[in-house]
Amino acid sequence: MSSTPGVAEQRFWSLRHSAGNPKIGWLGRRKGSVRAAASGMALTVVWPWVVLAQVAVPDSVRRAAASAPLFASHGTLTLTVEAPLATIFRERGQNSEEYRGKVVDHQREGQVSLGVDIRTRGKTRLSRRICQFPPLRLDFPRQQAEATVFRGQDKVKLVSHCQDDRSEYEQYVVQEYLVYRVLNLLTDLSFRVRLARITYVDTDAKRDTVTRYGFLIEGDEMMAARNGWQALAVPAIPRVMADPEYLALVGVFQYLIGNPDWSAFGVAPDEDECCHNTQPVGTQAGPVFSVPYDFDVTGAVYTRYADGLFRPQDRNLGIRTVRDRVYRGFCASAGYLPQVFGLFNQRREAIYALYREQAHLGPKIVEQTLKYFDEFYHRINDPRTIAKAFGATCRG
């Protein structure tokens, strides 16, 4: 889609609701002209045939999202998930069936038990070839959850340990959790997460009971509402609508963690909604912020399946492994790079402290990860390497 003035494919947007939460969705398309005017950070896009919902997030909704108890603390939860797991794991499609289960929160004051609907989710980790224990989605009953740590939650993503019999996979969980936390240190426009020690009980009695680390991810609508926006469900994002400063931050963050596999504007061939490994949020005619997620296939986590999945793509980008960094940010945001580098420098000690203070991560992994980050910091603070690392491979 063209990001310059002229004839371009236009898309109709409308407000839709998911369990009471606003989400802007896509209705159709039409040819028309685009006029864009930018003044500093303010961006206005005028589309003759586009009808955009004029909806602001009420302060009460924003405050409720910000104060959700599940993500108000970084303490590790102790949970039990009871469900027909053997049956659930046979359902691995994008529209897999939900099954009734139970989540037990083991608190100091006693146990809190909630009935939930559970289904598999994801893309790469949904494959049996990758994960014998796939990621899950937990659907909480809002009224029953009101007096619990899950108050305000609806559909919550659970990142599981993927493999029962390989200890390094449990470390991958903690590593990916920390990558989300790194982005939290850089911007509020990021998904909050909560680590948990989870015991999985198969009520089908076909799988052994196991206890592993996992983490819960803030929902799209909650993350958007907390920041005063709506989550967007659209097939593509016009580049003129993207916030350039946030785009620069995301590009540098993805470079820090060694992630070549993301898009702020488009979808992968097997996807229907924008954007690949990012969730767009915004309102009205922009700006739009594409918020990153899914960090298992990155240099900072470096799962054993990472290179096997993306090696052909990595070769096209001129890298041999996801541990080799390549900047996939956008050339139009280059003017914001100095201030973004400054932010990363300001947060460096806090980022390193996340890893040094994480008791559930092995010391060798901590050492390797911080050494990997050291290489990043050397590059953003060396004028001789900035042009080569960030100018030669940026996307137009």
Secondary structure, DSSP 8 states (H G I E B T S, - for coil): ---SSEEEEEEEEEEEEETTEEEEEEEEEEEEEEEEEEETTEEEEE-TT---------HHHHHHHHT-GGGS--S-EEEEEEE-HHHHHH--STT---EEEEEEEEETTEEEEEEEEEEE--SGGGSTTT-SB--EEEE--TTTTTTSTTTT--EEEEE--B-TT-HHHHHHHHHHHHHHHHHHHH-SSS--EEEEEEEEEETTS-S--EEEEEEEE--HHHHHHHTT-EEEE-S---GGGB-HHHHHHHHHHHHHHT-----SS---TT-SSS-TTEEEEE-TT--EEEEE---SSSTTT--TTHHHHHHHHHHHTT-SSTTS-----BGGGGGGHHHHHHHHHHTHHHHHHHHHT-TTS-HHHHHHHHHHHHHHHHHHT-HHHHHHHHHSS-B-
